[in-house]
Amino acid sequence: MAMARIPHLQLIATLLLASTVLAQDAGPPTSPSSGGEEEDSGSEAFSNRVVIAHGICMGLAFAIFFPLGAAILRALNFGGLVWFHAGWQIFTYCIAIAGLGLGIWIADTTDQWVVPNGHPIIGIIVVAILFLQPVGGLVHHFIFRKHQKGTVWGVAHRWTGRMMLLLGAINGGLGLMLSDNTVKGEIAYGVLAAFFFLLWGVSLFIDQRQKKNAAKNVEPQIATVESSSLEKKSHETENGLSG
């Protein structure tokens, strides 16, 4: 059974108002001519709702919440920011897990585990790899607090997260193609994803600028301290010689 076509207006609602989507998708009651047709209609309507719920979870997770959580870490600065970031991303991961479960049900029901664009397999790989992200983030955090310098764990955490978020967002587009969505629906998803990824990119740029400015400010201070130490040492040496 091929997955049903999802109207583009429902896709927009998918990322913002899940309950409204489900209500719209239900539509007016029908009057099938036989019990068999009624059962098929009910099964198809349920499958449609599962497909939409899958899109809701994955769209919110990879197009909005994950990149927004990464942007918050770079753009804001307040007490407990790291733990807020961790909680936000773990909550979002739970949404992705729910979406993965629905996706597995869809793939199993429609016998679409292996499809040309690889959407189901890519989704499983991305969610599985992201399971390790909290571990890398925590290890980096504790080592950094102790030694106040970057770690391999931190580099791996950042770049793995960036690659998986990008791959997950792309896979969302592949999912729309697999569900035979409208071009307008695909555009709507692309615009939303592009906006939040752009927000994330801007936050990274601002963070890097701030780090460079801070490094420039530290260098003159170090030079001043070193110069002061040399002057003090020279003065002490002169006094010692004169004595």
KEVEX-301923 format. One record per residue (C-alpha): residue number from 1; x, y, z. Coordinates in nm, 2 decimals, m for minus. Example, Ala and Ser with C-alpha at 12.3 -4.5 7.8 and 13.67 -1.06 7.14 Angstrom:
<atoms>
<atom><num>1</num><east>1.23</east><north>m0.45</north><up>0.78</up></atom>
<atom><num>2</num><east>1.37</east><north>m0.11</north><up>0.71</up></atom>
</atoms>
This chain:
<atoms>
<atom><num>1</num><east>0.00</east><north>0.00</north><up>0.00</up></atom>
<atom><num>2</num><east>0.15</east><north>0.33</north><up>m0.10</up></atom>
<atom><num>3</num><east>0.16</east><north>0.61</north><up>0.15</up></atom>
<atom><num>4</num><east>m0.12</east><north>0.86</north><up>0.10</up></atom>
<atom><num>5</num><east>m0.07</east><north>1.21</north><up>m0.05</up></atom>
<atom><num>6</num><east>m0.05</east><north>1.48</north><up>0.22</up></atom>
<atom><num>7</num><east>m0.19</east><north>1.82</north><up>0.12</up></atom>
<atom><num>8</num><east>0.06</east><north>2.10</north><up>0.15</up></atom>
<atom><num>9</num><east>m0.16</east><north>2.30</north><up>0.38</up></atom>
<atom><num>10</num><east>m0.15</east><north>2.01</north><up>0.62</up></atom>
<atom><num>11</num><east>0.23</east><north>2.00</north><up>0.60</up></atom>
<atom><num>12</num><east>0.26</east><north>2.36</north><up>0.72</up></atom>
<atom><num>13</num><east>0.03</east><north>2.27</north><up>1.01</up></atom>
<atom><num>14</num><east>0.24</east><north>1.96</north><up>1.07</up></atom>
<atom><num>15</num><east>0.52</east><north>2.17</north><up>1.20</up></atom>
<atom><num>16</num><east>0.31</east><north>2.40</north><up>1.41</up></atom>
<atom><num>17</num><east>m0.03</east><north>2.27</north><up>1.50</up></atom>
<atom><num>18</num><east>m0.05</east><north>1.89</north><up>1.51</up></atom>
<atom><num>19</num><east>m0.40</east><north>1.87</north><up>1.65</up></atom>
<atom><num>20</num><east>m0.53</east><north>2.10</north><up>1.38</up></atom>
<atom><num>21</num><east>m0.37</east><north>1.88</north><up>1.11</up></atom>
<atom><num>22</num><east>m0.54</east><north>1.57</north><up>1.24</up></atom>
<atom><num>23</num><east>m0.87</east><north>1.74</north><up>1.26</up></atom>
<atom><num>24</num><east>m0.84</east><north>1.87</north><up>0.90</up></atom>
<atom><num>25</num><east>m0.72</east><north>1.53</north><up>0.78</up></atom>
<atom><num>26</num><east>m1.02</east><north>1.35</north><up>0.93</up></atom>
<atom><num>27</num><east>m1.26</east><north>1.55</north><up>0.70</up></atom>
<atom><num>28</num><east>m1.63</east><north>1.50</north><up>0.68</up></atom>
<atom><num>29</num><east>m1.78</east><north>1.15</north><up>0.75</up></atom>
<atom><num>30</num><east>m1.83</east><north>0.93</north><up>0.44</up></atom>
<atom><num>31</num><east>m2.09</east><north>0.68</north><up>0.36</up></atom>
<atom><num>32</num><east>m1.93</east><north>0.37</north><up>0.21</up></atom>
<atom><num>33</num><east>m2.14</east><north>0.13</north><up>0.02</up></atom>
<atom><num>34</num><east>m2.02</east><north>m0.18</north><up>0.20</up></atom>
<atom><num>35</num><east>m1.86</east><north>m0.29</north><up>0.52</up></atom>
<atom><num>36</num><east>m1.54</east><north>m0.38</north><up>0.34</up></atom>
<atom><num>37</num><east>m1.51</east><north>m0.04</north><up>0.19</up></atom>
<atom><num>38</num><east>m1.57</east><north>0.12</north><up>0.53</up></atom>
<atom><num>39</num><east>m1.30</east><north>m0.09</north><up>0.69</up></atom>
<atom><num>40</num><east>m1.05</east><north>0.00</north><up>0.41</up></atom>
<atom><num>41</num><east>m1.14</east><north>0.37</north><up>0.45</up></atom>
<atom><num>42</num><east>m1.09</east><north>0.35</north><up>0.82</up></atom>
<atom><num>43</num><east>m0.75</east><north>0.18</north><up>0.78</up></atom>
<atom><num>44</num><east>m0.64</east><north>0.43</north><up>0.53</up></atom>
<atom><num>45</num><east>m0.75</east><north>0.72</north><up>0.74</up></atom>
<atom><num>46</num><east>m0.55</east><north>0.58</north><up>1.04</up></atom>
<atom><num>47</num><east>m0.24</east><north>0.53</north><up>0.82</up></atom>
<atom><num>48</num><east>m0.27</east><north>0.89</north><up>0.70</up></atom>
<atom><num>49</num><east>m0.28</east><north>1.01</north><up>1.06</up></atom>
<atom><num>50</num><east>0.03</east><north>0.80</north><up>1.14</up></atom>
<atom><num>51</num><east>0.22</east><north>0.95</north><up>0.84</up></atom>
<atom><num>52</num><east>0.12</east><north>1.30</north><up>0.95</up></atom>
<atom><num>53</num><east>0.22</east><north>1.23</north><up>1.31</up></atom>
<atom><num>54</num><east>0.56</east><north>1.10</north><up>1.19</up></atom>
<atom><num>55</num><east>0.60</east><north>1.42</north><up>0.99</up></atom>
<atom><num>56</num><east>0.51</east><north>1.63</north><up>1.29</up></atom>
<atom><num>57</num><east>0.77</east><north>1.47</north><up>1.52</up></atom>
<atom><num>58</num><east>1.05</east><north>1.46</north><up>1.27</up></atom>
<atom><num>59</num><east>0.98</east><north>1.81</north><up>1.12</up></atom>
<atom><num>60</num><east>0.97</east><north>1.97</north><up>1.47</up></atom>
<atom><num>61</num><east>1.28</east><north>1.78</north><up>1.58</up></atom>
<atom><num>62</num><east>1.51</east><north>1.83</north><up>1.28</up></atom>
<atom><num>63</num><east>1.38</east><north>2.15</north><up>1.11</up></atom>
<atom><num>64</num><east>1.31</east><north>2.35</north><up>1.43</up></atom>
<atom><num>65</num><east>1.40</east><north>2.23</north><up>1.77</up></atom>
<atom><num>66</num><east>1.75</east><north>2.08</north><up>1.72</up></atom>
<atom><num>67</num><east>1.89</east><north>2.38</north><up>1.53</up></atom>
<atom><num>68</num><east>1.72</east><north>2.62</north><up>1.77</up></atom>
<atom><num>69</num><east>1.87</east><north>2.44</north><up>2.07</up></atom>
<atom><num>70</num><east>2.21</east><north>2.46</north><up>1.91</up></atom>
<atom><num>71</num><east>2.16</east><north>2.83</north><up>1.84</up></atom>
<atom><num>72</num><east>2.06</east><north>2.91</north><up>2.19</up></atom>
<atom><num>73</num><east>2.38</east><north>2.76</north><up>2.32</up></atom>
<atom><num>74</num><east>2.59</east><north>2.99</north><up>2.10</up></atom>
<atom><num>75</num><east>2.38</east><north>3.31</north><up>2.11</up></atom>
<atom><num>76</num><east>2.28</east><north>3.34</north><up>2.47</up></atom>
<atom><num>77</num><east>2.48</east><north>3.35</north><up>2.80</up></atom>
<atom><num>78</num><east>2.32</east><north>3.28</north><up>3.13</up></atom>
<atom><num>79</num><east>2.37</east><north>3.06</north><up>3.44</up></atom>
<atom><num>80</num><east>2.30</east><north>2.70</north><up>3.37</up></atom>
<atom><num>81</num><east>2.30</east><north>2.75</north><up>2.99</up></atom>
<atom><num>82</num><east>2.48</east><north>2.42</north><up>2.92</up></atom>
<atom><num>83</num><east>2.23</east><north>2.23</north><up>3.12</up></atom>
<atom><num>84</num><east>1.94</east><north>2.41</north><up>2.95</up></atom>
<atom><num>85</num><east>2.09</east><north>2.32</north><up>2.62</up></atom>
<atom><num>86</num><east>2.13</east><north>1.95</north><up>2.73</up></atom>
<atom><num>87</num><east>1.77</east><north>1.94</north><up>2.85</up></atom>
<atom><num>88</num><east>1.63</east><north>2.10</north><up>2.54</up></atom>
<atom><num>89</num><east>1.82</east><north>1.86</north><up>2.31</up></atom>
<atom><num>90</num><east>1.73</east><north>1.55</north><up>2.51</up></atom>
<atom><num>91</num><east>1.36</east><north>1.66</north><up>2.50</up></atom>
<atom><num>92</num><east>1.39</east><north>1.71</north><up>2.12</up></atom>
<atom><num>93</num><east>1.55</east><north>1.37</north><up>2.09</up></atom>
<atom><num>94</num><east>1.25</east><north>1.21</north><up>2.27</up></atom>
<atom><num>95</num><east>1.03</east><north>1.37</north><up>2.00</up></atom>
<atom><num>96</num><east>1.26</east><north>1.22</north><up>1.73</up></atom>
<atom><num>97</num><east>1.24</east><north>0.88</north><up>1.90</up></atom>
<atom><num>98</num><east>0.86</east><north>0.90</north><up>1.88</up></atom>
<atom><num>99</num><east>0.88</east><north>0.99</north><up>1.52</up></atom>
<atom><num>100</num><east>1.12</east><north>0.70</north><up>1.45</up></atom>
<atom><num>101</num><east>0.88</east><north>0.46</north><up>1.61</up></atom>
<atom><num>102</num><east>0.60</east><north>0.59</north><up>1.39</up></atom>
<atom><num>103</num><east>0.83</east><north>0.57</north><up>1.09</up></atom>
<atom><num>104</num><east>0.92</east><north>0.21</north><up>1.16</up></atom>
<atom><num>105</num><east>0.55</east><north>0.13</north><up>1.18</up></atom>
<atom><num>106</num><east>0.49</east><north>0.30</north><up>0.84</up></atom>
<atom><num>107</num><east>0.78</east><north>0.12</north><up>0.68</up></atom>
<atom><num>108</num><east>0.67</east><north>m0.22</north><up>0.81</up></atom>
<atom><num>109</num><east>0.31</east><north>m0.17</north><up>0.72</up></atom>
<atom><num>110</num><east>0.38</east><north>m0.04</north><up>0.37</up></atom>
<atom><num>111</num><east>0.67</east><north>m0.28</north><up>0.31</up></atom>
<atom><num>112</num><east>0.89</east><north>0.02</north><up>0.23</up></atom>
<atom><num>113</num><east>1.21</east><north>m0.05</north><up>0.43</up></atom>
<atom><num>114</num><east>1.42</east><north>m0.03</north><up>0.12</up></atom>
<atom><num>115</num><east>1.33</east><north>0.26</north><up>m0.11</up></atom>
<atom><num>116</num><east>1.53</east><north>0.44</north><up>m0.38</up></atom>
<atom><num>117</num><east>1.60</east><north>0.75</north><up>m0.17</up></atom>
<atom><num>118</num><east>1.69</east><north>0.56</north><up>0.14</up></atom>
<atom><num>119</num><east>1.47</east><north>0.76</north><up>0.37</up></atom>
<atom><num>120</num><east>1.39</east><north>0.49</north><up>0.64</up></atom>
<atom><num>121</num><east>1.74</east><north>0.37</north><up>0.67</up></atom>
<atom><num>122</num><east>1.89</east><north>0.72</north><up>0.69</up></atom>
<atom><num>123</num><east>1.64</east><north>0.81</north><up>0.96</up></atom>
<atom><num>124</num><east>1.73</east><north>0.51</north><up>1.17</up></atom>
<atom><num>125</num><east>2.11</east><north>0.58</north><up>1.13</up></atom>
<atom><num>126</num><east>2.07</east><north>0.95</north><up>1.23</up></atom>
<atom><num>127</num><east>1.86</east><north>0.88</north><up>1.54</up></atom>
<atom><num>128</num><east>2.09</east><north>0.60</north><up>1.65</up></atom>
<atom><num>129</num><east>2.40</east><north>0.81</north><up>1.62</up></atom>
<atom><num>130</num><east>2.24</east><north>1.10</north><up>1.80</up></atom>
<atom><num>131</num><east>2.18</east><north>0.87</north><up>2.10</up></atom>
<atom><num>132</num><east>2.55</east><north>0.91</north><up>2.18</up></atom>
<atom><num>133</num><east>2.55</east><north>1.29</north><up>2.17</up></atom>
<atom><num>134</num><east>2.47</east><north>1.34</north><up>2.54</up></atom>
<atom><num>135</num><east>2.76</east><north>1.12</north><up>2.65</up></atom>
<atom><num>136</num><east>3.01</east><north>1.31</north><up>2.44</up></atom>
<atom><num>137</num><east>2.87</east><north>1.65</north><up>2.56</up></atom>
<atom><num>138</num><east>2.88</east><north>1.55</north><up>2.93</up></atom>
<atom><num>139</num><east>3.24</east><north>1.41</north><up>2.91</up></atom>
<atom><num>140</num><east>3.36</east><north>1.73</north><up>2.74</up></atom>
<atom><num>141</num><east>3.18</east><north>1.95</north><up>2.99</up></atom>
<atom><num>142</num><east>3.34</east><north>1.78</north><up>3.29</up></atom>
<atom><num>143</num><east>3.69</east><north>1.77</north><up>3.14</up></atom>
<atom><num>144</num><east>3.66</east><north>2.14</north><up>3.03</up></atom>
<atom><num>145</num><east>3.56</east><north>2.25</north><up>3.38</up></atom>
<atom><num>146</num><east>3.86</east><north>2.08</north><up>3.52</up></atom>
<atom><num>147</num><east>4.13</east><north>2.19</north><up>3.27</up></atom>
<atom><num>148</num><east>3.96</east><north>2.49</north><up>3.10</up></atom>
<atom><num>149</num><east>4.06</east><north>2.39</north><up>2.75</up></atom>
<atom><num>150</num><east>3.90</east><north>2.22</north><up>2.45</up></atom>
<atom><num>151</num><east>3.88</east><north>1.84</north><up>2.42</up></atom>
<atom><num>152</num><east>3.85</east><north>1.58</north><up>2.15</up></atom>
<atom><num>153</num><east>3.51</east><north>1.49</north><up>2.30</up></atom>
<atom><num>154</num><east>3.39</east><north>1.85</north><up>2.24</up></atom>
<atom><num>155</num><east>3.50</east><north>1.85</north><up>1.88</up></atom>
<atom><num>156</num><east>3.34</east><north>1.52</north><up>1.82</up></atom>
<atom><num>157</num><east>3.02</east><north>1.63</north><up>1.99</up></atom>
<atom><num>158</num><east>2.99</east><north>1.95</north><up>1.79</up></atom>
<atom><num>159</num><east>3.07</east><north>1.81</north><up>1.45</up></atom>
<atom><num>160</num><east>2.87</east><north>1.49</north><up>1.49</up></atom>
<atom><num>161</num><east>2.57</east><north>1.70</north><up>1.59</up></atom>
<atom><num>162</num><east>2.61</east><north>1.94</north><up>1.30</up></atom>
<atom><num>163</num><east>2.63</east><north>1.66</north><up>1.05</up></atom>
<atom><num>164</num><east>2.34</east><north>1.46</north><up>1.19</up></atom>
<atom><num>165</num><east>2.12</east><north>1.77</north><up>1.21</up></atom>
<atom><num>166</num><east>2.19</east><north>1.85</north><up>0.85</up></atom>
<atom><num>167</num><east>2.14</east><north>1.49</north><up>0.74</up></atom>
<atom><num>168</num><east>1.82</east><north>1.47</north><up>0.94</up></atom>
<atom><num>169</num><east>1.68</east><north>1.78</north><up>0.78</up></atom>
<atom><num>170</num><east>1.77</east><north>1.66</north><up>0.43</up></atom>
<atom><num>171</num><east>1.61</east><north>1.33</north><up>0.51</up></atom>
<atom><num>172</num><east>1.29</east><north>1.51</north><up>0.60</up></atom>
<atom><num>173</num><east>1.28</east><north>1.64</north><up>0.24</up></atom>
<atom><num>174</num><east>1.33</east><north>1.28</north><up>0.12</up></atom>
<atom><num>175</num><east>1.04</east><north>1.17</north><up>0.33</up></atom>
<atom><num>176</num><east>0.82</east><north>1.43</north><up>0.17</up></atom>
<atom><num>177</num><east>0.92</east><north>1.30</north><up>m0.17</up></atom>
<atom><num>178</num><east>0.84</east><north>0.94</north><up>m0.06</up></atom>
<atom><num>179</num><east>0.50</east><north>1.04</north><up>0.06</up></atom>
<atom><num>180</num><east>0.43</east><north>1.20</north><up>m0.28</up></atom>
<atom><num>181</num><east>0.38</east><north>1.55</north><up>m0.13</up></atom>
<atom><num>182</num><east>0.30</east><north>1.86</north><up>m0.33</up></atom>
<atom><num>183</num><east>0.57</east><north>2.09</north><up>m0.45</up></atom>
<atom><num>184</num><east>0.43</east><north>2.37</north><up>m0.23</up></atom>
<atom><num>185</num><east>0.45</east><north>2.14</north><up>0.07</up></atom>
<atom><num>186</num><east>0.81</east><north>2.06</north><up>0.00</up></atom>
<atom><num>187</num><east>0.88</east><north>2.44</north><up>m0.04</up></atom>
<atom><num>188</num><east>0.70</east><north>2.51</north><up>0.29</up></atom>
<atom><num>189</num><east>0.92</east><north>2.25</north><up>0.47</up></atom>
<atom><num>190</num><east>1.23</east><north>2.39</north><up>0.30</up></atom>
<atom><num>191</num><east>1.16</east><north>2.75</north><up>0.40</up></atom>
<atom><num>192</num><east>1.10</east><north>2.66</north><up>0.77</up></atom>
<atom><num>193</num><east>1.41</east><north>2.44</north><up>0.79</up></atom>
<atom><num>194</num><east>1.62</east><north>2.70</north><up>0.61</up></atom>
<atom><num>195</num><east>1.51</east><north>2.97</north><up>0.85</up></atom>
<atom><num>196</num><east>1.61</east><north>2.79</north><up>1.17</up></atom>
<atom><num>197</num><east>1.93</east><north>2.66</north><up>1.01</up></atom>
<atom><num>198</num><east>2.02</east><north>3.01</north><up>0.91</up></atom>
<atom><num>199</num><east>1.94</east><north>3.12</north><up>1.27</up></atom>
<atom><num>200</num><east>2.18</east><north>2.85</north><up>1.39</up></atom>
<atom><num>201</num><east>2.45</east><north>2.96</north><up>1.14</up></atom>
<atom><num>202</num><east>2.42</east><north>3.33</north><up>1.24</up></atom>
<atom><num>203</num><east>2.46</east><north>3.22</north><up>1.61</up></atom>
<atom><num>204</num><east>2.78</east><north>3.03</north><up>1.52</up></atom>
<atom><num>205</num><east>2.92</east><north>3.33</north><up>1.33</up></atom>
<atom><num>206</num><east>2.85</east><north>3.56</north><up>1.63</up></atom>
<atom><num>207</num><east>3.00</east><north>3.32</north><up>1.87</up></atom>
<atom><num>208</num><east>3.32</east><north>3.30</north><up>1.67</up></atom>
<atom><num>209</num><east>3.34</east><north>3.67</north><up>1.64</up></atom>
<atom><num>210</num><east>3.30</east><north>3.71</north><up>2.01</up></atom>
<atom><num>211</num><east>3.58</east><north>3.45</north><up>2.08</up></atom>
<atom><num>212</num><east>3.82</east><north>3.63</north><up>1.84</up></atom>
<atom><num>213</num><east>3.75</east><north>3.97</north><up>2.00</up></atom>
<atom><num>214</num><east>3.80</east><north>3.82</north><up>2.35</up></atom>
<atom><num>215</num><east>4.13</east><north>3.67</north><up>2.23</up></atom>
<atom><num>216</num><east>4.25</east><north>4.01</north><up>2.10</up></atom>
<atom><num>217</num><east>4.16</east><north>4.18</north><up>2.43</up></atom>
<atom><num>218</num><east>4.35</east><north>3.91</north><up>2.63</up></atom>
<atom><num>219</num><east>4.68</east><north>3.95</north><up>2.42</up></atom>
<atom><num>220</num><east>4.75</east><north>4.31</north><up>2.52</up></atom>
<atom><num>221</num><east>4.67</east><north>4.23</north><up>2.88</up></atom>
<atom><num>222</num><east>4.93</east><north>3.94</north><up>2.87</up></atom>
<atom><num>223</num><east>5.18</east><north>4.17</north><up>2.70</up></atom>
<atom><num>224</num><east>5.13</east><north>4.44</north><up>2.97</up></atom>
<atom><num>225</num><east>5.17</east><north>4.19</north><up>3.25</up></atom>
<atom><num>226</num><east>5.49</east><north>4.05</north><up>3.09</up></atom>
<atom><num>227</num><east>5.63</east><north>4.40</north><up>3.04</up></atom>
<atom><num>228</num><east>5.55</east><north>4.49</north><up>3.40</up></atom>
<atom><num>229</num><east>5.73</east><north>4.17</north><up>3.52</up></atom>
<atom><num>230</num><east>6.04</east><north>4.25</north><up>3.31</up></atom>
<atom><num>231</num><east>6.05</east><north>4.61</north><up>3.43</up></atom>
<atom><num>232</num><east>6.02</east><north>4.49</north><up>3.79</up></atom>
<atom><num>233</num><east>6.29</east><north>4.23</north><up>3.74</up></atom>
<atom><num>234</num><east>6.52</east><north>4.48</north><up>3.57</up></atom>
<atom><num>235</num><east>6.47</east><north>4.73</north><up>3.85</up></atom>
<atom><num>236</num><east>6.55</east><north>4.47</north><up>4.12</up></atom>
<atom><num>237</num><east>6.86</east><north>4.37</north><up>3.92</up></atom>
<atom><num>238</num><east>6.98</east><north>4.73</north><up>3.91</up></atom>
<atom><num>239</num><east>6.92</east><north>4.78</north><up>4.27</up></atom>
<atom><num>240</num><east>7.11</east><north>4.46</north><up>4.35</up></atom>
<atom><num>241</num><east>7.41</east><north>4.57</north><up>4.14</up></atom>
<atom><num>242</num><east>7.42</east><north>4.92</north><up>4.29</up></atom>
<atom><num>243</num><east>7.40</east><north>4.77</north><up>4.63</up></atom>
</atoms>
